[in-house]
């Protein structure tokens, strides 16, 4: 059966999946090596990762390592989330998504 429960802690990252974004991905993946990929999607020239992290402390440590990439224009979105703990506020390190006006 499917497990529909969100992971307790996760890191969400989106990149432009062009030649430069693929180079960025090669720099990021060694940092996240060994983490469970909760979701991985590639659509419309973008690639997203959702990694499950065992604890909030580890989420913050890995987020700190990934924060080094926020100046890269191919990194679109980087967020640290505690899905099941209302006392922990999400941390958005970068959000340069473009929204369509309705």
PyMOL CGO cylinders between C-alpha atoms (Angstrom):
from pymol import cmd
from pymol.cgo import CYLINDER

trace = [
    CYLINDER, 0.00, 0.00, 0.00, 1.08, 3.60, -0.50, 0.3, 1, 1, 1, 1, 1, 1,
    CYLINDER, 1.08, 3.60, -0.50, 2.39, 5.64, 2.41, 0.3, 1, 1, 1, 1, 1, 1,
    CYLINDER, 2.39, 5.64, 2.41, 0.63, 9.00, 2.01, 0.3, 1, 1, 1, 1, 1, 1,
    CYLINDER, 0.63, 9.00, 2.01, 2.18, 10.57, 5.11, 0.3, 1, 1, 1, 1, 1, 1,
    CYLINDER, 2.18, 10.57, 5.11, 4.70, 13.32, 4.47, 0.3, 1, 1, 1, 1, 1, 1,
    CYLINDER, 4.70, 13.32, 4.47, 8.16, 12.72, 5.93, 0.3, 1, 1, 1, 1, 1, 1,
    CYLINDER, 8.16, 12.72, 5.93, 8.79, 14.38, 9.27, 0.3, 1, 1, 1, 1, 1, 1,
    CYLINDER, 8.79, 14.38, 9.27, 11.72, 16.40, 7.90, 0.3, 1, 1, 1, 1, 1, 1,
    CYLINDER, 11.72, 16.40, 7.90, 12.64, 17.13, 4.32, 0.3, 1, 1, 1, 1, 1, 1,
    CYLINDER, 12.64, 17.13, 4.32, 14.73, 19.30, 2.05, 0.3, 1, 1, 1, 1, 1, 1,
    CYLINDER, 14.73, 19.30, 2.05, 13.17, 20.46, -1.21, 0.3, 1, 1, 1, 1, 1, 1,
    CYLINDER, 13.17, 20.46, -1.21, 15.40, 21.68, -4.03, 0.3, 1, 1, 1, 1, 1, 1,
    CYLINDER, 15.40, 21.68, -4.03, 14.61, 22.75, -7.61, 0.3, 1, 1, 1, 1, 1, 1,
    CYLINDER, 14.61, 22.75, -7.61, 17.15, 23.41, -10.34, 0.3, 1, 1, 1, 1, 1, 1,
    CYLINDER, 17.15, 23.41, -10.34, 17.04, 24.51, -13.97, 0.3, 1, 1, 1, 1, 1, 1,
    CYLINDER, 17.04, 24.51, -13.97, 17.92, 21.28, -15.71, 0.3, 1, 1, 1, 1, 1, 1,
    CYLINDER, 17.92, 21.28, -15.71, 20.14, 22.64, -18.48, 0.3, 1, 1, 1, 1, 1, 1,
    CYLINDER, 20.14, 22.64, -18.48, 23.86, 21.93, -18.99, 0.3, 1, 1, 1, 1, 1, 1,
    CYLINDER, 23.86, 21.93, -18.99, 24.81, 24.27, -16.14, 0.3, 1, 1, 1, 1, 1, 1,
    CYLINDER, 24.81, 24.27, -16.14, 22.09, 22.86, -13.87, 0.3, 1, 1, 1, 1, 1, 1,
    CYLINDER, 22.09, 22.86, -13.87, 23.39, 19.35, -14.51, 0.3, 1, 1, 1, 1, 1, 1,
    CYLINDER, 23.39, 19.35, -14.51, 26.84, 20.50, -13.34, 0.3, 1, 1, 1, 1, 1, 1,
    CYLINDER, 26.84, 20.50, -13.34, 25.20, 21.98, -10.23, 0.3, 1, 1, 1, 1, 1, 1,
    CYLINDER, 25.20, 21.98, -10.23, 23.38, 18.70, -9.64, 0.3, 1, 1, 1, 1, 1, 1,
    CYLINDER, 23.38, 18.70, -9.64, 26.73, 16.85, -9.72, 0.3, 1, 1, 1, 1, 1, 1,
    CYLINDER, 26.73, 16.85, -9.72, 28.00, 19.16, -6.96, 0.3, 1, 1, 1, 1, 1, 1,
    CYLINDER, 28.00, 19.16, -6.96, 24.85, 18.77, -4.84, 0.3, 1, 1, 1, 1, 1, 1,
    CYLINDER, 24.85, 18.77, -4.84, 24.33, 15.01, -5.04, 0.3, 1, 1, 1, 1, 1, 1,
    CYLINDER, 24.33, 15.01, -5.04, 27.47, 14.07, -3.04, 0.3, 1, 1, 1, 1, 1, 1,
    CYLINDER, 27.47, 14.07, -3.04, 26.15, 16.21, -0.15, 0.3, 1, 1, 1, 1, 1, 1,
    CYLINDER, 26.15, 16.21, -0.15, 22.81, 14.40, -0.17, 0.3, 1, 1, 1, 1, 1, 1,
    CYLINDER, 22.81, 14.40, -0.17, 24.32, 10.96, -0.77, 0.3, 1, 1, 1, 1, 1, 1,
    CYLINDER, 24.32, 10.96, -0.77, 22.76, 8.38, 1.50, 0.3, 1, 1, 1, 1, 1, 1,
    CYLINDER, 22.76, 8.38, 1.50, 19.51, 10.31, 1.98, 0.3, 1, 1, 1, 1, 1, 1,
    CYLINDER, 19.51, 10.31, 1.98, 16.21, 8.80, 0.93, 0.3, 1, 1, 1, 1, 1, 1,
    CYLINDER, 16.21, 8.80, 0.93, 14.72, 10.57, -2.09, 0.3, 1, 1, 1, 1, 1, 1,
    CYLINDER, 14.72, 10.57, -2.09, 11.06, 11.05, -1.21, 0.3, 1, 1, 1, 1, 1, 1,
    CYLINDER, 11.06, 11.05, -1.21, 10.25, 12.51, -4.63, 0.3, 1, 1, 1, 1, 1, 1,
    CYLINDER, 10.25, 12.51, -4.63, 12.25, 13.33, -7.77, 0.3, 1, 1, 1, 1, 1, 1,
    CYLINDER, 12.25, 13.33, -7.77, 10.62, 15.00, -10.76, 0.3, 1, 1, 1, 1, 1, 1,
    CYLINDER, 10.62, 15.00, -10.76, 11.84, 16.39, -14.06, 0.3, 1, 1, 1, 1, 1, 1,
    CYLINDER, 11.84, 16.39, -14.06, 9.42, 18.54, -16.04, 0.3, 1, 1, 1, 1, 1, 1,
    CYLINDER, 9.42, 18.54, -16.04, 9.58, 21.61, -18.30, 0.3, 1, 1, 1, 1, 1, 1,
    CYLINDER, 9.58, 21.61, -18.30, 13.37, 21.96, -18.01, 0.3, 1, 1, 1, 1, 1, 1,
    CYLINDER, 13.37, 21.96, -18.01, 13.31, 21.85, -14.22, 0.3, 1, 1, 1, 1, 1, 1,
    CYLINDER, 13.31, 21.85, -14.22, 14.28, 19.09, -11.82, 0.3, 1, 1, 1, 1, 1, 1,
    CYLINDER, 14.28, 19.09, -11.82, 13.10, 18.84, -8.25, 0.3, 1, 1, 1, 1, 1, 1,
    CYLINDER, 13.10, 18.84, -8.25, 14.27, 16.73, -5.35, 0.3, 1, 1, 1, 1, 1, 1,
    CYLINDER, 14.27, 16.73, -5.35, 12.59, 16.04, -2.03, 0.3, 1, 1, 1, 1, 1, 1,
    CYLINDER, 12.59, 16.04, -2.03, 14.91, 14.32, 0.44, 0.3, 1, 1, 1, 1, 1, 1,
    CYLINDER, 14.91, 14.32, 0.44, 13.77, 12.75, 3.70, 0.3, 1, 1, 1, 1, 1, 1,
    CYLINDER, 13.77, 12.75, 3.70, 15.99, 13.68, 6.65, 0.3, 1, 1, 1, 1, 1, 1,
    CYLINDER, 15.99, 13.68, 6.65, 16.02, 11.77, 9.98, 0.3, 1, 1, 1, 1, 1, 1,
    CYLINDER, 16.02, 11.77, 9.98, 16.02, 14.83, 12.28, 0.3, 1, 1, 1, 1, 1, 1,
    CYLINDER, 16.02, 14.83, 12.28, 15.62, 18.60, 12.26, 0.3, 1, 1, 1, 1, 1, 1,
    CYLINDER, 15.62, 18.60, 12.26, 19.23, 19.05, 13.38, 0.3, 1, 1, 1, 1, 1, 1,
    CYLINDER, 19.23, 19.05, 13.38, 20.46, 17.05, 10.37, 0.3, 1, 1, 1, 1, 1, 1,
    CYLINDER, 20.46, 17.05, 10.37, 18.08, 19.00, 8.13, 0.3, 1, 1, 1, 1, 1, 1,
    CYLINDER, 18.08, 19.00, 8.13, 19.63, 22.26, 9.31, 0.3, 1, 1, 1, 1, 1, 1,
    CYLINDER, 19.63, 22.26, 9.31, 23.20, 20.94, 8.89, 0.3, 1, 1, 1, 1, 1, 1,
    CYLINDER, 23.20, 20.94, 8.89, 22.55, 19.73, 5.33, 0.3, 1, 1, 1, 1, 1, 1,
    CYLINDER, 22.55, 19.73, 5.33, 20.64, 22.92, 4.56, 0.3, 1, 1, 1, 1, 1, 1,
    CYLINDER, 20.64, 22.92, 4.56, 23.68, 24.88, 5.68, 0.3, 1, 1, 1, 1, 1, 1,
    CYLINDER, 23.68, 24.88, 5.68, 25.85, 22.92, 3.26, 0.3, 1, 1, 1, 1, 1, 1,
    CYLINDER, 25.85, 22.92, 3.26, 23.38, 23.42, 0.40, 0.3, 1, 1, 1, 1, 1, 1,
    CYLINDER, 23.38, 23.42, 0.40, 23.11, 27.12, 1.23, 0.3, 1, 1, 1, 1, 1, 1,
    CYLINDER, 23.11, 27.12, 1.23, 26.53, 27.54, -0.39, 0.3, 1, 1, 1, 1, 1, 1,
    CYLINDER, 26.53, 27.54, -0.39, 24.80, 27.11, -3.76, 0.3, 1, 1, 1, 1, 1, 1,
    CYLINDER, 24.80, 27.11, -3.76, 22.12, 29.81, -3.40, 0.3, 1, 1, 1, 1, 1, 1,
    CYLINDER, 22.12, 29.81, -3.40, 24.14, 32.26, -5.51, 0.3, 1, 1, 1, 1, 1, 1,
    CYLINDER, 24.14, 32.26, -5.51, 23.98, 29.89, -8.48, 0.3, 1, 1, 1, 1, 1, 1,
    CYLINDER, 23.98, 29.89, -8.48, 21.30, 31.15, -10.90, 0.3, 1, 1, 1, 1, 1, 1,
    CYLINDER, 21.30, 31.15, -10.90, 20.39, 27.55, -11.79, 0.3, 1, 1, 1, 1, 1, 1,
    CYLINDER, 20.39, 27.55, -11.79, 19.23, 26.89, -8.23, 0.3, 1, 1, 1, 1, 1, 1,
    CYLINDER, 19.23, 26.89, -8.23, 15.58, 27.95, -8.21, 0.3, 1, 1, 1, 1, 1, 1,
    CYLINDER, 15.58, 27.95, -8.21, 14.24, 26.83, -4.85, 0.3, 1, 1, 1, 1, 1, 1,
    CYLINDER, 14.24, 26.83, -4.85, 15.68, 25.51, -1.58, 0.3, 1, 1, 1, 1, 1, 1,
    CYLINDER, 15.68, 25.51, -1.58, 13.49, 24.88, 1.45, 0.3, 1, 1, 1, 1, 1, 1,
    CYLINDER, 13.49, 24.88, 1.45, 13.87, 23.00, 4.74, 0.3, 1, 1, 1, 1, 1, 1,
    CYLINDER, 13.87, 23.00, 4.74, 10.62, 21.62, 6.15, 0.3, 1, 1, 1, 1, 1, 1,
    CYLINDER, 10.62, 21.62, 6.15, 9.38, 20.05, 9.35, 0.3, 1, 1, 1, 1, 1, 1,
    CYLINDER, 9.38, 20.05, 9.35, 6.07, 18.68, 8.13, 0.3, 1, 1, 1, 1, 1, 1,
    CYLINDER, 6.07, 18.68, 8.13, 4.69, 17.17, 11.33, 0.3, 1, 1, 1, 1, 1, 1,
    CYLINDER, 4.69, 17.17, 11.33, 5.95, 19.54, 14.01, 0.3, 1, 1, 1, 1, 1, 1,
    CYLINDER, 5.95, 19.54, 14.01, 3.93, 22.76, 14.29, 0.3, 1, 1, 1, 1, 1, 1,
    CYLINDER, 3.93, 22.76, 14.29, 6.56, 24.24, 16.62, 0.3, 1, 1, 1, 1, 1, 1,
    CYLINDER, 6.56, 24.24, 16.62, 9.23, 24.29, 13.87, 0.3, 1, 1, 1, 1, 1, 1,
    CYLINDER, 9.23, 24.29, 13.87, 8.90, 26.92, 11.18, 0.3, 1, 1, 1, 1, 1, 1,
    CYLINDER, 8.90, 26.92, 11.18, 9.94, 26.07, 7.59, 0.3, 1, 1, 1, 1, 1, 1,
    CYLINDER, 9.94, 26.07, 7.59, 13.12, 27.73, 6.36, 0.3, 1, 1, 1, 1, 1, 1,
    CYLINDER, 13.12, 27.73, 6.36, 13.21, 28.97, 2.77, 0.3, 1, 1, 1, 1, 1, 1,
    CYLINDER, 13.21, 28.97, 2.77, 16.80, 29.66, 1.75, 0.3, 1, 1, 1, 1, 1, 1,
    CYLINDER, 16.80, 29.66, 1.75, 16.02, 30.59, -1.86, 0.3, 1, 1, 1, 1, 1, 1,
    CYLINDER, 16.02, 30.59, -1.86, 12.83, 31.05, -3.86, 0.3, 1, 1, 1, 1, 1, 1,
    CYLINDER, 12.83, 31.05, -3.86, 13.18, 32.48, -7.35, 0.3, 1, 1, 1, 1, 1, 1,
    CYLINDER, 13.18, 32.48, -7.35, 10.18, 30.69, -8.83, 0.3, 1, 1, 1, 1, 1, 1,
    CYLINDER, 10.18, 30.69, -8.83, 8.21, 32.70, -11.33, 0.3, 1, 1, 1, 1, 1, 1,
    CYLINDER, 8.21, 32.70, -11.33, 4.46, 32.76, -10.86, 0.3, 1, 1, 1, 1, 1, 1,
    CYLINDER, 4.46, 32.76, -10.86, 1.90, 33.32, -13.56, 0.3, 1, 1, 1, 1, 1, 1,
    CYLINDER, 1.90, 33.32, -13.56, -0.50, 36.19, -13.01, 0.3, 1, 1, 1, 1, 1, 1,
    CYLINDER, -0.50, 36.19, -13.01, -4.12, 35.11, -13.04, 0.3, 1, 1, 1, 1, 1, 1,
]
cmd.load_cgo(trace, "trace")
